[in-house]
Amino acid sequence: MDSNLLKVFVAVKNTKSISLGAKELGFTQSNVTLRIKQLEKILGHELFHRTNKGVVLTKEGEKFYPYALEIIKKVDEALINMKNTDNLELLRVGSTQTNATIRLITFINQINEDFPKLDLDFKIDSTTNLVEQLVDYKIDIAFLNGKAKHKDLIELNRFEEEIYFIEPKNKEAQKRILAYKKNCVHCKYLEIYVKENKKDKYKTTIFENYEVILACVKAGFGVTLLSKSIIEKFGYLQDLKLTKVDFDLHTTLVCRRDYKSVIEGYLREIKL
């Protein structure tokens, strides 16, 4: 039942007039009359007696009136609570491993400081899998590598990344791609880069550990593709040969177009 119908009913009852009720609500008299008839049809009873002096409740109207007040009150309370960030209890956050390594701790600390009652639930996965989970309403927001290429998702925020093709500094690398996951975006872009810029075929090895990947590159066991933030975090900036690449792999914070968080504005402004 539409709570707006109940508000029309209550306004007419309180003013004892269709016209005065319409004026109070900012509606036309015909619109109010139509809504009262709709409500009466739903309930199966007439709610008002029409008199020369206005309207008065029928017995059924008198019986229904306290229920209408209670329903309106509950709906208004629900709307206020849903819009109040202090009542947001859980935020389900997805993140790629790259962003979990360099950005998630800062995010957690800021959220904890600004919304101390908010519980966070995390899912660490590839960009491809996180997009699927957003589309299926399994998570609320996600930090992705690159743009969210799905019509149902929108970008809330963007964090710039410097992406580098990484080789050993003082020796020739083995013909091996070192990646965190086979289906991660960095691995896909790295395979494209190697195919376009190297003559030999490369095989791919998965480690799921950035520090191990960087150590292996330094030792000459292969090449990789990572953001400068990752290289810097593990202290390898001076130990590797870095070639900057023009890949659009900036971090994007995204959500569903039709399922935005009540702290959407906060997320659009957050600096990480």
C-alpha positions in Angstrom: 0.0 0.0 0.0 1.3 3.4 -1.0 2.0 5.5 2.1 1.2 8.6 0.1 -2.4 7.5 -0.1 -2.5 7.3 3.7 -1.1 10.8 4.0 -3.9 12.1 1.8 -6.4 10.3 3.9 -5.0 11.7 7.1 -4.8 15.3 5.7 -8.5 15.1 4.6 -9.5 13.7 8.0 -7.6 16.4 9.9 -9.0 19.3 7.9 -12.4 17.7 7.4 -12.3 18.9 3.8 -11.2 17.6 0.4 -10.3 21.1 -0.7 -8.4 22.0 2.5 -6.6 18.7 2.5 -5.6 19.3 -1.1 -4.3 22.8 -0.2 -2.3 21.5 2.7 -0.6 18.8 0.5 -0.1 21.1 -2.5 -2.3 18.8 -4.6 -5.3 19.6 -6.8 -8.7 18.8 -5.4 -9.4 16.3 -8.1 -6.1 14.6 -7.4 -7.0 14.2 -3.7 -10.5 12.9 -4.6 -8.9 10.3 -6.9 -6.5 9.1 -4.3 -9.2 8.7 -1.6 -11.2 6.6 -4.1 -8.1 4.5 -4.8 -7.6 3.9 -1.1 -11.3 3.1 -0.6 -11.1 0.6 -3.4 -8.1 -1.1 -1.9 -9.7 -1.4 1.5 -13.2 -2.2 0.2 -14.9 0.4 2.3 -15.9 4.0 2.1 -13.8 6.1 4.4 -15.7 9.4 4.4 -19.3 10.7 4.5 -19.7 13.7 2.3 -21.8 16.5 3.9 -22.5 20.2 3.1 -19.9 21.2 5.7 -17.2 18.9 4.4 -16.4 15.3 5.2 -16.5 13.1 8.3 -15.1 9.6 8.8 -17.3 6.6 8.4 -17.1 3.9 11.1 -14.6 2.1 8.8 -12.7 5.3 8.4 -12.5 5.8 12.2 -11.3 2.2 12.6 -8.6 2.7 9.9 -7.4 6.1 11.0 -5.0 4.9 13.8 -3.5 2.3 11.5 -2.9 4.9 8.9 -1.1 7.1 11.4 1.1 4.2 12.6 2.0 3.1 9.1 3.0 6.7 8.1 5.1 7.0 11.2 6.9 3.7 10.5 7.6 4.5 6.9 9.0 8.0 7.8 11.2 6.4 10.5 12.5 3.9 8.0 13.3 6.5 5.4 15.1 8.7 7.9 17.1 5.7 9.2 18.1 4.5 5.7 19.3 8.0 4.8 21.2 8.5 8.1 24.8 7.5 7.8 24.9 6.9 11.6 22.6 3.9 11.0 24.6 2.4 8.2 25.7 -0.9 9.8 27.6 -2.8 7.0 29.5 -1.9 3.9 30.6 -4.8 1.7 33.9 -3.8 0.1 35.6 -5.6 -2.8 39.2 -5.0 -3.8 41.8 -6.4 -6.1 45.0 -7.6 -4.4 46.9 -4.6 -5.8 44.7 -2.2 -4.0 44.5 -4.3 -0.8 48.3 -4.1 -0.7 48.7 -0.3 -1.2 45.4 1.3 -0.3 43.0 -0.8 1.8 44.6 -0.1 5.1 44.3 3.6 4.6 40.7 3.2 3.6 39.9 1.1 6.7 41.5 3.6 9.0 39.6 6.5 7.5 36.3 4.7 7.6 36.9 3.6 11.2 37.6 7.2 12.2 34.7 8.8 10.4 32.1 6.0 10.8 33.1 4.1 14.0 29.9 2.1 14.1 30.2 0.9 10.5 31.2 -2.8 10.0 33.2 -3.6 6.9 33.1 -6.9 5.1 35.8 -7.6 2.5 36.2 -9.6 -0.7 39.6 -9.8 -2.3 39.4 -11.0 -5.9 40.2 -10.1 -9.5 38.7 -7.2 -11.3 36.6 -9.5 -13.5 35.2 -11.4 -10.5 34.5 -8.3 -8.5 32.5 -6.8 -11.4 30.4 -9.9 -11.4 29.8 -9.7 -7.7 28.8 -6.0 -7.9 26.3 -6.8 -10.7 24.9 -9.6 -8.6 24.5 -7.3 -5.5 26.9 -9.4 -3.5 29.2 -6.4 -2.6 28.4 -2.7 -2.3 31.5 -1.1 -3.7 34.8 -2.2 -5.2 38.3 -1.0 -5.9 39.1 -2.2 -9.5 42.2 -2.0 -11.7 41.1 0.0 -14.7 37.6 1.1 -15.8 34.5 -0.8 -14.9 33.3 -1.8 -18.3 29.7 -2.7 -17.4 26.6 -0.6 -18.2 25.2 -1.2 -14.6 28.2 0.2 -12.8 29.3 3.8 -12.2 32.6 5.3 -11.1 32.6 7.0 -7.7 36.3 7.9 -7.4 39.6 7.4 -9.2 43.1 7.1 -7.9 46.0 7.7 -10.3 48.6 4.9 -10.8 52.0 4.9 -12.6 52.3 1.5 -14.3 55.7 0.0 -15.2 57.0 -2.9 -17.2 59.6 -4.4 -14.8 62.8 -6.2 -15.7 66.0 -7.1 -13.9 68.5 -4.2 -13.7 71.8 -5.9 -14.5 71.0 -9.1 -16.4 68.7 -10.4 -19.1 65.4 -11.8 -17.9 64.2 -15.3 -18.6 61.2 -15.5 -21.0 58.7 -15.7 -18.2 55.8 -13.5 -17.2 55.5 -13.3 -13.4 51.9 -12.5 -12.3 49.8 -12.5 -9.2 46.8 -14.3 -10.9 46.3 -15.6 -14.4 43.0 -13.7 -14.9 44.1 -10.5 -13.2 44.1 -7.3 -15.3 47.8 -6.7 -14.9 48.6 -10.2 -16.2 46.4 -9.7 -19.3 48.0 -6.3 -20.1 51.4 -7.7 -19.5 50.8 -10.6 -21.9 49.7 -8.0 -24.5 52.8 -5.9 -23.9 55.2 -8.8 -24.2 53.5 -10.1 -27.4 53.7 -6.6 -29.0 57.2 -5.7 -27.8 59.2 -8.9 -27.5 60.2 -11.4 -30.2 60.2 -14.6 -28.1 57.3 -16.4 -26.6 56.9 -16.1 -22.8 55.3 -18.6 -20.5 53.4 -17.4 -17.4 54.1 -18.2 -13.8 51.7 -17.4 -11.0 52.9 -16.5 -7.5 50.1 -14.6 -5.6 52.8 -12.7 -3.7 54.1 -9.3 -4.9 57.3 -9.4 -2.9 58.2 -12.8 -4.3 57.4 -11.6 -7.8 59.7 -8.6 -7.4 62.5 -10.7 -5.9 62.2 -13.1 -8.8 62.4 -10.3 -11.3 65.5 -8.9 -9.6 67.1 -12.3 -9.8 66.4 -12.5 -13.5 63.7 -15.2 -13.4 61.2 -13.1 -15.4 59.3 -9.9 -16.0 56.2 -8.3 -14.5 53.8 -5.3 -14.8 53.0 -3.4 -11.6 52.1 0.0 -10.3 54.9 2.2 -8.8 53.2 2.1 -5.4 53.7 -1.7 -5.2 57.4 -1.5 -6.2 58.0 1.3 -3.7 56.1 -0.4 -0.9 58.5 -3.4 -1.1 61.6 -1.3 -1.6 62.6 -2.4 -5.1 62.6 1.0 -6.9 66.4 1.1 -7.1 66.9 -2.6 -7.9 64.9 -3.0 -11.1 64.7 -1.6 -14.6 61.4 0.2 -15.0 59.8 1.2 -18.2 56.7 3.3 -17.9 53.7 2.1 -20.0 50.7 4.0 -21.1 48.0 1.6 -19.9 44.8 2.9 -18.4 45.1 0.9 -15.2 44.2 3.6 -12.7 42.3 2.4 -9.7 38.6 3.1 -9.8 36.1 2.9 -6.9 32.8 1.8 -8.4 29.3 0.7 -7.4 26.1 -0.3 -9.0 24.2 2.5 -10.8 21.0 1.5 -9.0 22.4 0.6 -5.6 24.5 3.5 -4.3 25.7 3.6 -0.7 24.2 6.2 1.7 27.8 7.5 2.1 28.2 7.9 -1.7 29.2 11.6 -1.3 31.9 10.6 1.2 33.3 7.9 -1.1 33.4 10.4 -4.0 35.6 12.7 -2.0 37.8 10.3 -0.1 41.6 10.7 -0.6 43.7 7.5 -0.4 
